Amino acid sequence: SAIIIFTLLISAMPIFAEESTSVDSDLIVQEIVISGLKSMDESLIRDLIQTKVGEEISPDKLSKDIKEIYKTTEAFSDISVDVKSIDNGLRVEFILKENPKIGLSRRRRGEESNNKTVNQTTADVPNSANEENKNQVESHEGGITLIGNDKLSKKKILNKITLKPGAFYSEKGLWESTQNILELYRKEGYYLASVDSDVKWHNPDDTVSVTFRITEGERIKVEEVNFIGNEYATKKALRKVMKTREGKRFRDEDFETDLERIIGYYQDRGFMYAKVVDTQKRFTDDKTGIMLDIAIEEGPQFRIGRYDIIFKDDVEKPVFSEEKILSMLQLAEGDIFSKSAFAEDLETIRGAYNDKGYILAQIIPDPPKYDSENGIVEITLRVSEGSIISIGDVDINGLEKTKEPIIRRELNRLDIQKGQPYNVENLRLARQKIYTIGSFIRGVDFRLRQGSDDNQKDLVVQVIETPQTGMFSLFGGYGTEGGILGGLEIGNNNLFGKAYRVHVKGELGTRKRKTGEISFRTPWIFNDPTSLSLSLYSRHRLRRLYYNRIYSSYSEYDDWYIDKRYGGTITLGRPITKNIETSVRFRDENGYLEFPKLLTGEENKNRWYETRSITLFVSRDTRDYRMSLFNPISGSYNSFAYEYSGGFLGADNQFQKYTFDNNWFLETFKNFILATHFQAGYIRSNIWTNAGKLDTNRIWMLSSDRYYLGGIDTMYPVRGYENWSIIPEAKGKVNPNFGGNKMYYLNLEYRYPVSSNLTLLAFYDMGQTWNEDTTNIFNQFSPKKSVGVGVRFELPAMGLIMRLEYGYGFDRENEFGQPQPGGKFHFSLGPAF
């Protein structure tokens, strides 16, 4: 630390008289001088000192001035004050000696021969250690040098060093920097690391250079974790809550957090007085392992003895009765007390009040009364309901193209309008519903402001939208099924600002691929929350027969067949609760198939057929969004569909199809999202003749509705495999190229939104399909699996996602049906789950 010298020199003058009743003019400061500054601005020092010209001299103020200059600037090694008499008063001189600055540039070895050592903490380093340092790589940052940091990067260490090139050097800064480096190494598991330092003064420019010599040692591994005093909890249970594990690297920071986790484990099991009374760390003989001893005092276990509910503010008729509040609690009288469950119960009660409009309600628990002798705890909850808060004005801001009634109708249907009580759950649902209007909605936020009186608050709805909702696109590419292809796409996701979605697409490919589609959707019709979707399509493509021949030559057209479909759909949907919606879809489709010789043994066999079906849907949607309709951050979407074709509808295709679909989202940490998509399906149809043989005509007409898995933009995606290449195994009467009548697939993704438009992800896919030859799917459970990575770029104006993903299929096969794992790139322009 700096040497502080305080001198008060006044010639033959009794400055401080105990009995003085008036200010002597000779004690007034007439002049303040700052001397010794080289690089620091004098005005900074004058701003720091309390001693002022025209005021009476004060030893207390002078003492504080010295401390303030030293503490605030850390730029001086010596500070003294000289007070002298002058005419009509005193002259105060602050005499400062600046610390040297740390050099901005690196000193070469030869340049240090005439320099002197200011401070060296490695004076006793043996020659062998010096020789070892010569062989170590040096890292430099101006006048700061690191030696021996092989395991940790220069950048990581420099971020912990408080001394900086160009800044003043101080012994305090040197000590703090050394300790910070040691702490960093211990956090990384180098528990026995040591740091030495030396400082050299360079006379020509009056700067210093600082060298930190680091001896890293080996990373410490945990050899043993022992518990002492744990009678209730097993060692296995306690080790399970710890991040510090045997065989893993030891980190001080993790161990300290583990001690808190152990206490939390006990307190969630009623041991409210549990504590860690001691910890011991012992090293192995070779200093590479550490043994941890944790002594625990469990104390008594507590059960809930009684709840007391006290309503404040003399409420005559509370919103919830005492019995109702008690019924909300997961911890009942007689249950083992749990600290975390108790906190959740308080939030449950608050949430119930918020949903009734009492957004200022408070649930305040008294300190629990613990009876150690009987092992019970008595809990008193004081409920302050406050007044019901109603909604005042509802302002909608941020709209650029969307008409305000489009947003307001979603608010009104959830009673978010003037005069209604605030309901937090309804606000969450409104946010979800506004996002689902269309992909052009990029943000929704709610803000309260004071209303016309104390019991009313206005609501400001801030919407962020993409002003460009129309698109015109010419595209081209290459696909394994369509060959070289090109197309035109025109659309608008927010036509006239009324959330109408219109989409027209045309596509041509070299392998007889012709596609035309036109679709329209509106979320409301006739000022009613009934959605309407219409589509017309014509699809003509060449599809191939895989029959476990994924890599056969594309020039062998016996492996391909022509699939033409023309038709349209009409879909009506309507919510029946806040989260549940039902819909019905009518489909009328004409299809044409040219049967491949490979299946029939005949040339030019073909058939026209018709499919006419009704599908009933019921879905439950609790997804929540932060930035985009394409990136839910929590919640789930579950649906069940039943499709009926033929029969009284009078079509060639007769079947019943059952589909269960589940999407689930969870935000983990740092915006990472875990997303899962599971779908299972079953088709019931009669594909047999009266004689019990396979009816080729019946099953072939069903081919477009049966299950083919694989690819990225198909109905049943399993990445890492070709489109529609996952078919049933060849087991019996039914040719696997007719697809399956049972299937499931799972897409598991871990997503990281880099920005509102760009998302990175890693995935795991699996899926399998079976046909009528399999009656027990669990006896033939052998799914195709894959892993991969990808990048997605959102195109909000188009309502689409551009996807580039690579999947590695573990169960791919070659043309001879032999295992041949391999990878495949997928490109797609469309939606994701």
MIZAZA-562210 format. One line per field, with one value per residue (C-alpha): residue number from 0; x, y, z. Coordinates in steps of 0.5 Angstrom, whole numbers, plus 500, padded with zeros to 3 digits. Each point is the difference from the previous one (the first is absolute). Layout:
N
nr: (NUM,...)
c1: (X,...)
c2: (Y,...)
c3: (Z,...)
***
This chain:
833
nr: (0,1,2,3,4,5,6,7,8,9,10,11,12,13,14,15,16,17,18,19,20,21,22,23,24,25,26,27,28,29,30,31,32,33,34,35,36,37,38,39,40,41,42,43,44,45,46,47,48,49,50,51,52,53,54,55,56,57,58,59,60,61,62,63,64,65,66,67,68,69,70,71,72,73,74,75,76,77,78,79,80,81,82,83,84,85,86,87,88,89,90,91,92,93,94,95,96,97,98,99,100,101,102,103,104,105,106,107,108,109,110,111,112,113,114,115,116,117,118,119,120,121,122,123,124,125,126,127,128,129,130,131,132,133,134,135,136,137,138,139,140,141,142,143,144,145,146,147,148,149,150,151,152,153,154,155,156,157,158,159,160,161,162,163,164,165,166,167,168,169,170,171,172,173,174,175,176,177,178,179,180,181,182,183,184,185,186,187,188,189,190,191,192,193,194,195,196,197,198,199,200,201,202,203,204,205,206,207,208,209,210,211,212,213,214,215,216,217,218,219,220,221,222,223,224,225,226,227,228,229,230,231,232,233,234,235,236,237,238,239,240,241,242,243,244,245,246,247,248,249,250,251,252,253,254,255,256,257,258,259,260,261,262,263,264,265,266,267,268,269,270,271,272,273,274,275,276,277,278,279,280,281,282,283,284,285,286,287,288,289,290,291,292,293,294,295,296,297,298,299,300,301,302,303,304,305,306,307,308,309,310,311,312,313,314,315,316,317,318,319,320,321,322,323,324,325,326,327,328,329,330,331,332,333,334,335,336,337,338,339,340,341,342,343,344,345,346,347,348,349,350,351,352,353,354,355,356,357,358,359,360,361,362,363,364,365,366,367,368,369,370,371,372,373,374,375,376,377,378,379,380,381,382,383,384,385,386,387,388,389,390,391,392,393,394,395,396,397,398,399,400,401,402,403,404,405,406,407,408,409,410,411,412,413,414,415,416,417,418,419,420,421,422,423,424,425,426,427,428,429,430,431,432,433,434,435,436,437,438,439,440,441,442,443,444,445,446,447,448,449,450,451,452,453,454,455,456,457,458,459,460,461,462,463,464,465,466,467,468,469,470,471,472,473,474,475,476,477,478,479,480,481,482,483,484,485,486,487,488,489,490,491,492,493,494,495,496,497,498,499,500,501,502,503,504,505,506,507,508,509,510,511,512,513,514,515,516,517,518,519,520,521,522,523,524,525,526,527,528,529,530,531,532,533,534,535,536,537,538,539,540,541,542,543,544,545,546,547,548,549,550,551,552,553,554,555,556,557,558,559,560,561,562,563,564,565,566,567,568,569,570,571,572,573,574,575,576,577,578,579,580,581,582,583,584,585,586,587,588,589,590,591,592,593,594,595,596,597,598,599,600,601,602,603,604,605,606,607,608,609,610,611,612,613,614,615,616,617,618,619,620,621,622,623,624,625,626,627,628,629,630,631,632,633,634,635,636,637,638,639,640,641,642,643,644,645,646,647,648,649,650,651,652,653,654,655,656,657,658,659,660,661,662,663,664,665,666,667,668,669,670,671,672,673,674,675,676,677,678,679,680,681,682,683,684,685,686,687,688,689,690,691,692,693,694,695,696,697,698,699,700,701,702,703,704,705,706,707,708,709,710,711,712,713,714,715,716,717,718,719,720,721,722,723,724,725,726,727,728,729,730,731,732,733,734,735,736,737,738,739,740,741,742,743,744,745,746,747,748,749,750,751,752,753,754,755,756,757,758,759,760,761,762,763,764,765,766,767,768,769,770,771,772,773,774,775,776,777,778,779,780,781,782,783,784,785,786,787,788,789,790,791,792,793,794,795,796,797,798,799,800,801,802,803,804,805,806,807,808,809,810,811,812,813,814,815,816,817,818,819,820,821,822,823,824,825,826,827,828,829,830,831,832)
c1: (500,502,504,495,504,496,504,497,505,497,506,499,492,495,495,496,497,496,496,500,493,501,504,507,501,507,497,496,503,502,504,500,506,500,507,504,495,502,495,493,496,500,493,498,504,497,493,502,502,495,505,498,503,496,499,503,505,498,505,494,499,507,500,494,503,506,496,495,506,504,493,497,506,505,505,504,506,501,495,502,497,504,496,504,498,499,498,493,499,503,503,498,505,498,506,499,505,497,500,504,495,500,503,496,505,504,507,505,505,506,497,499,507,501,493,499,495,495,496,502,496,504,507,501,499,505,504,496,494,503,502,493,497,505,496,493,496,500,493,501,495,503,505,496,503,498,504,498,493,499,493,496,500,504,493,497,505,501,493,501,506,498,507,499,506,500,496,504,503,499,502,492,499,506,497,493,502,504,494,495,505,500,493,499,504,497,493,503,502,508,499,508,502,504,502,506,501,506,500,505,501,503,503,500,492,499,495,500,499,497,501,495,504,495,501,493,501,495,493,497,495,495,503,494,494,499,494,500,494,495,495,493,503,505,506,498,494,505,505,494,499,507,503,507,501,505,504,499,504,499,498,500,494,496,501,498,493,500,500,494,496,501,497,494,499,499,496,495,500,498,507,499,506,505,507,507,504,507,503,507,505,505,505,503,507,502,495,496,494,496,495,494,497,494,497,492,496,493,496,492,495,494,493,495,496,495,498,497,498,499,496,503,496,494,497,493,499,507,501,502,498,505,498,501,507,502,497,505,506,504,502,495,500,504,504,508,501,504,503,500,493,498,502,497,493,501,501,493,496,503,498,493,499,504,495,494,503,503,507,502,498,506,501,505,502,502,506,498,500,504,499,506,497,494,503,494,500,495,499,496,498,498,496,499,495,500,495,498,504,496,502,500,502,503,505,503,507,505,495,503,495,495,494,499,493,504,504,494,495,505,500,493,499,504,496,506,496,498,497,502,504,507,502,507,498,496,506,505,494,499,508,500,493,503,507,496,496,506,508,500,499,507,499,494,501,495,501,496,499,496,493,494,500,504,496,501,506,501,503,505,500,507,500,506,499,503,497,502,495,500,505,502,505,503,504,504,503,502,496,501,493,498,507,502,494,497,494,497,496,496,497,498,499,496,496,497,502,495,504,497,506,500,505,501,506,502,505,504,505,504,497,493,499,494,497,495,497,495,498,496,499,497,500,493,494,494,503,500,506,499,506,499,505,499,505,500,506,503,506,503,507,504,501,505,499,506,499,506,504,501,506,498,501,495,500,497,493,497,501,495,493,496,495,495,495,495,496,498,498,496,501,496,503,497,502,496,504,506,505,496,498,496,500,497,503,497,505,498,505,501,507,503,505,504,502,507,502,505,493,495,504,496,501,496,496,496,494,496,497,497,500,495,501,498,505,498,506,500,506,503,505,504,506,503,505,505,502,497,494,505,504,496,503,496,493,498,495,496,495,496,497,495,499,495,500,495,493,495,504,501,507,505,504,497,504,500,507,502,505,503,505,504,504,504,505,504,505,506,505,503,494,502,493,499,494,497,495,497,495,497,494,496,496,494,498,498,506,498,496,494,505,505,505,503,496,505,495,497,507,503,495,501,508,499,497,504,507,507,505,506,503,499,494,495,494,504,507,506,507,506,496,497,493,495,505,498,495,498,505,498,497,494,494,500,506,503,500,493,502,497,494,503,506,503,506,503,504,504,504,504,499,504,497,506,495,493,501,506,500,505,498,502,495,499,495,497,494,497,494,497,494,495,505,502,494,505,504,504,503,503,502,506,500,504,504,505,503,502,501,496,499,493,499,493,497,494,497,499,498,506,506,506,503,507,502,504,498,504,496,502,496,501,500,504,497,501,496,506,502,503,500,501,498,495,499,493,498,493,495,494,498,503,496)
c2: (500,507,504,506,506,505,506,506,506,507,504,502,501,497,497,496,503,496,506,504,503,504,498,503,503,497,493,501,496,506,495,493,497,493,498,494,498,497,498,500,506,505,502,492,501,507,497,494,504,503,506,506,507,505,495,499,494,494,494,495,502,500,493,498,504,495,494,502,502,493,496,503,500,495,504,502,497,506,505,506,507,506,506,506,507,506,507,499,493,493,497,492,496,493,497,494,494,497,492,498,498,493,500,500,496,494,500,496,496,504,506,499,499,507,500,499,495,504,494,492,495,495,502,492,497,495,499,494,504,505,495,498,507,501,494,502,504,508,504,507,506,506,501,493,494,493,494,493,500,494,498,506,505,507,504,496,502,507,501,499,504,507,503,503,502,508,500,502,494,499,494,500,498,495,496,501,497,494,498,501,495,495,500,499,494,497,501,496,494,502,501,499,506,505,507,504,507,505,508,503,508,503,506,503,501,499,494,493,493,495,492,495,493,494,493,497,493,494,501,497,494,498,494,499,504,498,502,500,500,499,495,502,501,494,502,498,505,506,498,501,507,502,502,498,493,495,499,507,506,504,507,505,503,494,497,507,499,493,501,505,494,495,505,501,493,499,506,497,494,504,501,507,500,496,503,499,500,499,498,497,500,494,499,494,499,501,507,498,498,503,497,503,499,504,500,501,501,498,503,498,498,505,499,505,500,506,506,506,505,507,505,507,506,498,496,499,495,497,498,493,497,497,493,502,503,493,496,504,497,494,500,498,499,494,500,501,507,502,507,500,497,505,506,497,500,507,501,496,504,507,497,499,507,503,496,503,507,501,501,504,494,498,494,501,494,501,497,493,497,494,495,496,496,497,501,505,507,505,504,507,503,507,502,507,500,507,503,496,504,501,501,508,502,494,503,496,503,498,498,501,497,496,503,501,496,494,500,503,495,495,504,501,492,499,506,505,506,506,499,492,498,499,492,498,493,504,505,494,496,507,500,493,502,506,496,495,505,499,500,508,501,500,503,501,503,503,506,503,507,504,501,505,498,495,494,500,500,501,494,502,494,501,496,499,498,499,505,496,494,499,496,498,495,496,494,494,494,493,494,493,499,506,500,507,505,507,504,506,502,506,501,505,498,507,502,506,500,495,494,497,495,499,495,498,495,497,495,496,495,496,493,501,505,505,503,506,502,506,501,505,501,504,500,503,500,504,504,493,496,494,499,498,497,498,497,497,496,496,496,496,496,494,496,494,494,499,492,501,503,507,501,497,503,506,498,493,503,493,502,506,501,506,503,506,503,506,502,505,501,504,501,503,501,503,501,496,503,504,495,495,500,496,500,496,499,497,497,498,498,496,496,496,495,496,493,499,493,498,499,498,496,504,506,506,498,506,503,506,500,505,502,504,500,504,501,503,503,502,504,503,505,503,503,506,505,505,502,496,495,495,500,498,501,496,496,495,498,494,497,494,499,495,500,496,498,497,497,504,506,495,500,494,501,497,501,503,503,502,505,502,506,503,506,502,506,502,506,497,505,506,500,493,496,493,498,493,498,493,497,493,498,494,499,495,497,494,498,492,497,495,494,503,503,507,504,504,505,502,501,504,505,501,501,508,499,494,502,501,503,504,506,507,504,493,499,495,503,496,504,496,496,501,502,495,494,498,494,494,494,494,495,497,501,508,503,505,505,501,503,499,500,502,505,504,505,505,506,503,506,505,507,506,507,504,506,501,497,495,493,495,493,493,494,493,496,493,497,493,498,493,497,495,494,503,499,502,505,499,494,503,507,502,507,504,505,506,506,507,507,506,507,504,507,503,503,504,503,493,497,495,497,499,493,497,494,494,493,494,494,494,495,502,494,499,497,493,501,500,506,506,506,506,508,504,507,503,507,502,506,499,500,496,497)
c3: (500,499,505,503,503,503,502,503,501,503,502,508,499,505,494,504,507,504,503,493,499,493,494,499,494,500,500,493,494,495,495,498,496,496,499,497,495,493,496,504,500,505,500,502,506,502,499,505,506,505,502,497,499,505,505,507,500,502,502,499,493,498,503,496,494,500,500,495,495,502,499,494,496,502,496,506,504,504,503,505,501,502,504,500,503,494,501,503,500,498,494,499,495,498,499,495,498,494,499,493,495,496,494,493,496,502,502,496,505,498,502,507,502,503,503,508,503,504,503,499,503,497,503,503,493,499,494,497,501,496,494,500,499,494,497,501,495,502,499,500,500,500,506,503,499,502,500,501,498,496,502,501,494,500,499,506,505,498,501,507,501,503,497,493,495,501,507,506,504,507,505,501,493,500,506,497,493,503,505,494,495,506,501,492,500,506,497,494,505,500,508,501,495,503,497,501,497,499,498,496,500,493,501,493,500,508,499,503,497,504,499,503,500,501,502,498,502,499,500,506,500,505,503,506,502,508,504,508,504,494,504,495,494,496,497,493,501,502,495,495,501,500,494,503,498,501,494,498,500,507,500,506,497,499,506,504,496,502,507,499,496,506,504,495,500,507,501,494,505,506,503,501,505,496,499,497,506,497,494,499,494,500,494,497,501,493,500,495,504,505,505,503,507,501,507,501,506,497,506,501,495,499,498,499,507,498,495,502,495,502,495,501,499,503,494,501,494,498,493,502,506,505,498,493,501,504,494,495,504,499,507,504,508,502,494,500,500,493,499,493,500,505,495,494,504,502,492,499,504,497,493,502,503,494,495,504,499,507,497,506,505,504,504,506,504,507,502,501,508,500,506,500,506,496,493,498,496,501,494,500,493,500,494,498,494,498,495,494,494,494,493,497,493,496,495,494,498,495,494,493,495,505,501,507,501,498,506,505,498,503,506,501,499,506,504,500,499,504,506,501,505,499,499,499,497,495,498,499,495,497,498,498,495,497,498,497,495,496,499,499,507,503,507,505,507,505,505,505,502,505,498,501,508,505,498,493,495,493,495,495,495,496,494,495,493,493,496,494,499,493,496,493,499,494,502,498,502,500,504,500,498,496,496,498,501,500,502,502,506,502,507,505,507,502,494,501,508,502,501,493,498,492,497,493,498,493,499,494,501,495,503,498,506,499,506,500,507,502,507,504,508,505,507,501,495,501,506,504,502,495,496,492,496,493,495,493,497,494,502,495,502,498,507,501,503,505,502,504,494,502,495,494,494,498,493,501,499,502,507,499,499,498,506,498,505,498,506,505,508,504,507,506,507,506,507,506,506,500,499,496,493,495,493,494,493,494,494,493,496,493,499,495,501,494,504,499,497,506,504,495,494,495,496,500,505,503,504,501,507,505,507,504,507,507,505,507,504,508,502,506,500,506,496,502,495,501,493,495,498,498,507,506,506,505,500,495,494,500,495,498,493,498,492,497,492,496,503,499,497,494,498,497,506,507,506,507,502,508,501,507,500,505,500,507,501,506,501,504,501,496,495,498,498,501,495,498,495,501,495,499,495,498,494,500,493,497,495,499,495,502,499,505,495,499,496,496,498,507,503,494,500,508,498,501,507,502,504,497,505,498,498,503,496,500,504,504,501,502,498,498,495,493,499,501,501,507,498,504,500,495,504,497,495,499,496,504,494,502,506,507,504,507,501,505,500,505,498,506,499,505,497,501,497,498,498,498,493,501,504,501,502,502,499,501,496,500,496,498,496,500,495,501,500,507,506,506,498,507,497,494,503,496,499,495,504,498,503,497,500,496,499,499,497,501,494,504,494,496,507,498,503,496,503,498,505,500,502,501,500,504,497,492,496,493,494,502,507,504,505,498,504,497,500,496,499,500,497,501,500,504,507,506,506)
***
